Amino acid sequence: MGPIVSWLLFIVGTALAFSWAISSIGPFGLAGATAALTIVARLADGPDRSAIVRRLALAVVIGVHVCWLATLTVLAAVLAWSVSAWVWTLAAVSLALFVATHLLTMRIRVPLALPLGILIAALAYGWMREDGVIRCDDYLRVLSEGLEVAVPSTPDIASCTAGDALTVTRYPRSMWEDPNGGRFLISTQRGDHVYSPPIPAGRQVGAWLDGAICEVTTSGDAPRCFGRGKADAFVDSAARDRLYTTAHDAANTTLYALSRSGSMRVLAEKQVPLRAGILYLDDQSDVVGLCEDEGTQIHHFRASDFTELGAVAAPFTSTYVRYDDALREGVACGAGRGAGGAFSAAAFHGDPFSYRLLAPTSQHPSSWLAVTWGCDWDPAARRVYVAVASLGMLQVIDYDTGRIVSSRFVGPGIRPVAFDGQRRLIYVGTFLSGEVLALDADSLAVAHRWFVGRFLRQLEISRDRRSLLATSTLGIVRVPLAPAAGRAAAANASFAG
């Protein structure tokens, strides 16, 4: 009876430990992975197997456990706040039982997979449960730090009380600030509750942001929204007086051209039968590039009328693109893998399109482990600042050689990056914990630290350069910045001129 119970506990722990990937592999994939590892573990434990089979099977089991430990470390670093105390207690008890039952060689042995699985599943579950939830304590913390929620995800946030929570229908992903101030266009998404509880973690409030793309104001006017699915970043064309953005679902993407001046209007749209989202615009060539989510091609369209211009091979996808139309150069803020190996991000030329890998594995083997969601660059110094979420590293990369010049460990889950040339600061945000660090661009020392809300996706310097803007579940948060030092501001003005 003892071995049967032990194996049942192993199966439960394995299923829980693999559950963090359920949104990608689905329930059947989860069942298959659990069954496969259980079979391999049985081979490693079977005395009737050959020595080489047992060793190979044991190596696989140990390797999977090491991956689980790494996953747990990353998730705990950014999601510990989402897990209740009783779950940590349960995991601690199961870990103690694992040690005790193995030291005392008891008939029923608690596997290490159980405590690991409990914590991994709880942290992943917390991620999904908290998506789209505003904790009022977070809102009050932002206010206590002297920050401002310039555009809230819901007006109900004004009545927040300590310990309360609100669940919103949609919240901001990316933003574009009107040069005249007081108005933003934002892209939004719904909270992902496919595998989270049927009852949200917070009190459900009315739909305030009720479309994929919304026009909002700092004066509290009701948003004007349209579109379904999930929308992405905006590309600004002052010369054309247009903004470009996309909205997509699981299979299709709609490319939009929007009015830049006055109230938001859809000037043109085009449906594309693929999943993509991030754009770059080469105004000089009248070309818009659309990055495919599969990371195989970039599709080009004429910016003026959305005529299809064909696709080119590119082994990267991106959640954000930084592009300088005057230089016709940019950075795709996404790690990837191709025939030339893996890389942290990609430098590219807009037209004719070409690219170079940044931090390729031929120079930096650690890029095999890179997962990147954000970056920015300094065109004058030819430096790229890349947030490698999986390693928790901010990498400073030479734009022309692709080599890492310096790096600093910031913490797992870092995502958006914004470079402030006037203050010589690099702002780096952690996606799930909502913390923003300001790093000195030369020494990478931490100069400032703020909390701006969970599910932090974008950081941008405001038009007047007096504040840092952030999007999170709270809405658009404004962080006041100290005036730029005279020398840095003069240097920046000199370059701009």
N, C-alpha and C positions, 0 to 999 in steps of 0.2 A: 504493500500500500504506500509506503514511504516514497519509493522512486516515482510512482505515478503522480503523487502530489507534487513532488519536486519538479517533474516535467510540466505539469499543469501551470505551476508558478512561473516556470521559464517561458512558456508560451504566452502567458498573460503579460509578463514583463517585456518580452520581445515585441508584442503587438503594440504596447504602450510606447515603447522606445521608437518604433518606426512611425508612430502616428503623426509625428510632426510633419511628415511628407504627404499626408493623406490628400491635401488639396491638389497635389501634383499626380499622385499615383492612384488615387481613388480607393474605395473599400476593397475591390478585388486585388489591386496591387498590394495593399497592406496585408491582406490574407496570404497572398503568394509569397511575399518577402518573409513573413512570419513562419510559414511552412518550410520554406527553403532553409532558413537559418536553423530551425529546429532539427531538420534532417542532418544538416552538417554537424550540429552539436552532438547528435546521436552517434555519428561516425567517429567524432573525436573521443567520445566516452565509451565506445564499444571495445571491450578487451579482445573480441574475436576478430577485429579488423587488423590488417597488416600495419606495421609500424609507420610506414610512409603515409598511408591513408590517414591514420590518426594524427600524425604531425601536420599534414597539410590541412586537415579539417580544423585542428586546434589553432593553426595560424589564422585561418579565416575567422573563427570565432573571436580570437583576441583582437584581430584587426577591426571587426565590427564594434567590439566594445570600446576600443580606442576612439573610433569615430563617434560613438554615442557620448563618450566623455567630452570630446571636443564640442559636439553639438550642445550638450548640457552647459558647458562653460560659457559659450557664446549667448545662449538663450537666457541663462541666469543673469548675465551681466547687464542685459537690457530689459528683462521682463520680470525680475524678482518682485517688483512692486505689484504685479498682477496676480500673485499666488497667495492664497490664504495661509495663515500660520498653521492650521491643522494639517495642511498638505505637507508642509515642511516637516512637521512632527511625524506624520505617517512614513515619509521617506526615511527619516532618521531611524525610526524603529525598525523598518525593513532592512536598512543597512546594518544595524546592530545584530539583527537576526541572521543576516548573511555571514557576518564574522563569527558569531557564536555557533551556528550550526555546522560551519566548516572546521572550526578549531576543535569542536567536541565530537566531530565525525558522527553526527546524528543521522538517523535514517531519513528524515525529512530535511532537505537542505534548501535554504532560500537562495536563489540565484542572484548574482549581482545585477542581472537584467531587471529585476523587480524594482529596487530603489531608483535605478537610472531611469527606467520606464515611467515610474510614477512622476518624477520631476519633469522629464522631457514632455510628457503628455500634458501635465498641468500648465507648464509654461507655454506650450503651443496653443493649448485651449484658452489660456489667458489672452494671448495675442488675438485670437479670433473673437473672443467674447468682448474684448475692449475696443475693437475696431468700430469707430463711429460713436463711442461713448465719451462724454465729457464728464470728468470727475470735477465736481465743484471745488474740491480742495486744490486741484491744479489751477483753476481759474483764480482763486483767491491767492495762491502762491505767486502767480504772474503779477497780480496787482501789488502784492506786498514787496516785490522786487523793483517797483517803480516803472514797470512796463505797461503797455496799453494794448488792449484788444481792439484794434482799429475797426475791424469788420468781423463781428461774431458769426459763428455758424448757425446760431439761433438767437433771437432776442430774449428768449427765456433765460439766457445765461446771466442776465442782469439781476435775476431774483435768486441766484445760487446761494445756498447755505452750506456750511461745513458738513461734510459727510454725505451730501446728496450726490446724485449722478443723473445725467440726462443722456438719452440716446437720440441722436439726430439722424435724419434720413440721408443727408449728404453733408460732406465737409470739403474744404478746399484742398486741391493737390498743387496746382500752380497758379501764378498770378501775373498780371500785367498792370502796371500803374500808369494812369493817365498823366502825361507831362504837366497838365494844368492842376493836378492834385484833386483829392476828394473823391476819386472814382477809380475802381479797379474792374478788370475782367478776370474772372477766375474759372479754372477748370475744376470739376468736382468728381467725387466718386461716392458710392454707397459703402457702408460698412459691410465687410464680408462675414456673414453669419450662416454660411452653408452648413458648417459643421459645429457651430456654436449653439448655445441653448435656444430653444424656441422662444423663451422670454428673455429679452435683452437685459443686460446688467443694470441699465439705468432707466429712469422714467422716460417713456416715449413722448417726445414733443412734436408739435406740428411741423409739416414740411415747409421749411423756409427757403432753402436752396433746392428747388424742385426740377432741376435740369442739369445736364452734363456741363453746360457752359452758362455762366451767369454774369450779369453786370450788377455791381454792388457799389454802394457809396459809404463814406465814413459818416454821413449824416443820419444813417439809419433808415433810409428809404427802402421800401420793399424791393427785393431783387427782381430783375427781369431775366428769365432763364429759358433755355430751349435745349433740345437734344436728349438722347438716351445713352445708356452705357457709361463708359468711363472716358473722360477727356484728359488731354495732356497739355504740354507746355505751349506757350504762345511765341510766335516769331514776329518781330516788329519791323515794319517797313515804313519809315517816315516819308520816304520819297514817293511811295505809292499811296500813302495815307490808308494803309491796310494792316490788318493783323492776320496771321495765318495760324490755324490750330487744327486739331483732329479730335474726333470722338470715335470710340470703337467698342465692339462687343467681341464675342469669342471668335467670330469668323470674318467680320467686315469692318472696314474703316471708312469714315466720312471725313474728307478734307474740306475745310471751311476757309473762306476769305471773309473777314469781318471789317466793318467800318472802324477806323481808328479815331476819327473826330466825331463829336456829337454822341448821340445815343447809339447803342449797339444795334447794328443791322447786318444781316447775312447778305453779302454781295455775290457770293458764288459758292457752290459746293459740288463735290464729286465723290461718289461712292467707289471704293476700291475693294475688290474681293480678297482681302488678306488682312491679317492682324498686324497693325503697325501703329506708330503713334508720334514718334519724335521727328521734328523737322529741322532743316536748316534752309536758309534763303540766301541765294547769291543774286542780289539785286542787279548787279551789273550785267549778268547773263540772262536775267528773267527766268531763273531756275529755282524750283523748290525741290528739295530732296527729302524723301520719306524713308525712315529706317524701319526695316522689317523686323518684327519681333523674333523671328526664327534665327536672325543673325546670319543671313546668307546673301542678301541683296539690299541695295538702296535704289528705290524707284524715283525717277525724276519726272517732273511735270513743269510745264510753262507756268510761271507765277501769274501771268496776266489773264489766262483763260483756262488753266488746268488741262491743257492738251498733254497727253502722255508722251514722254520723250524716251521711254525705255528704262531698263534697269541695268545696273552694273554690279558685279560681284563684290561683296564686302563681308568679311567674316566676323562682323560685330553687330550687336544691337546696342541700344543706349536708352537710358531713362532721361538723359539730358544732353544737350549739345551747346557748346559755346562756339560762336562763329563771328569773325571779324570781316565784314564785307569789304572794307578798304584793303585789307591784306589778302582777302580771299582765302583765308586759312582758318581752321578751327580745330576743336577737340570733341570727339565723341566720348562721352563719359560712361563707357561700358566695357568691362572686361570681356574677353572672348577667347575662343580656341579655333585655330585654323591650321592649314598645312604647315605654316611656319612656327607652330607652337602656340602657347598661351601668352596673354598680355594683360596689362592693367587698364589701358585705354588706347585710343587711336587718334593720331594727328591726321588731318586730311586737308586737301586742297579742293575747293568747291567746284571749279569749272576751268579746264577739264578735271573730272574727278580722279583723285589719286589718294592713297593713304599710306601711312607708316605706323608701325606698331610701337607703342610706348611701353617701356619695361618688358620687352619680350623675354621669353624663357631662355633664349640663347645667351642673354646677358644676366637675367635675374630668374633663376629657377623657381623662386617663391611665387611667381605669377601663375603657376599651375593651380595655386590655391586661391587666386584672386577672384573676388566678387565685388564689382564696382557699380555704384549707383549715382555718383556725383563727382564733379570736378569743376575747376575754374582755371583760368590761366592769365598770365601777365605777358601780353604780346611784346612789350618793350624789353623785358628781361629774358624773353623766350623760356619762361618757366611754366610748367603745368603742375597744378596742385590737385592730386587725386586721392579721394577717400576710398580706401580698400576696406569694405565693410567686413569681409570674412576674416581679415588679419588685424583689423582695428588700427591700421597704419595710415597716416597721412604721408603720401609720397610726393616729394618735390622732384620733378622729372625735367630734364633738358628737352625742350620741344624738338630740337634739330637732331640730336643724337639718339633720343629715346632712353638714355640712361638715367637711373635714379641718382640724383645728386645728394639728397639727404632724405631722412624720414624720421617720423616720430610716432610712437605708439600713443593713440588717443583713446581707443576702446572699441570693442566690437560693435557692429551695427551703425557705424558712421555713414552718413549719406550725403546731404547737401553741402556744398562748399561755395563760398563767395570770397573773392579777393578784393581787398580795399587798398587801392594804390595810394590814396592820400594818407592814410594812417599806417600804412605798411603792416596790415593785419590780414590774417586768413581766418575766416569764420567757418567753423566746422560743426555740423549738427548731427546728433545721434537720433536716428529715426524713431525708435520706440520709447526711449527714455525721455526725449524732448529736451535734452541739454544742448546748449550751444557754447562752444569754446572759441575765444579769440586768441589766435596764436601770433606771436611776432614773426613776420615773414622772413626775418634773417636768422634768428636763433631758434625759432619754433617753440619758444617758451610760452606758457599760458599767461596771457595778460588779463583776460576777463572771463567770466563764466555767468551764463544766464539759463533760466528754465523758461521755455516758450510753449509747452504743451506737447502731448504725445502725437505720434504718427507725423513727425516733422519731415516734410518733403522738399521744401524750397527755402533758400535764403537769398535775398537780394538787397543791395544797397538802394535806399530810396532815391527818388529823382533829385531831391535837394541835398542828398548825401549827408543828412543829419541823423539818419536812423537806419537800422537794419530791420528788414521786413522778413517775417517767417510765416509759413503756412503750416497749420496743425489742426487737430480736431477742434481746437478752440475757435479757429477762424484765421484771420490775418493779424498777427501780433507785431507790434512796433516796439523796437528796442532803441531807446535814445542813445546816441553815440557822442563821446566827447569830441570837441573840435579837433580837427587835424592839426598836427604840429606844423609850424611855419615852413620848415625846410622841406618836409615831405610834400606839403601842399604846393609849394613853389615848384618842386621837381615835377610833380604830376601835371601842373598847369603848363610847364615848359614843354613836356612831351606832347600834351594835347594840342598845343599850338603848332 
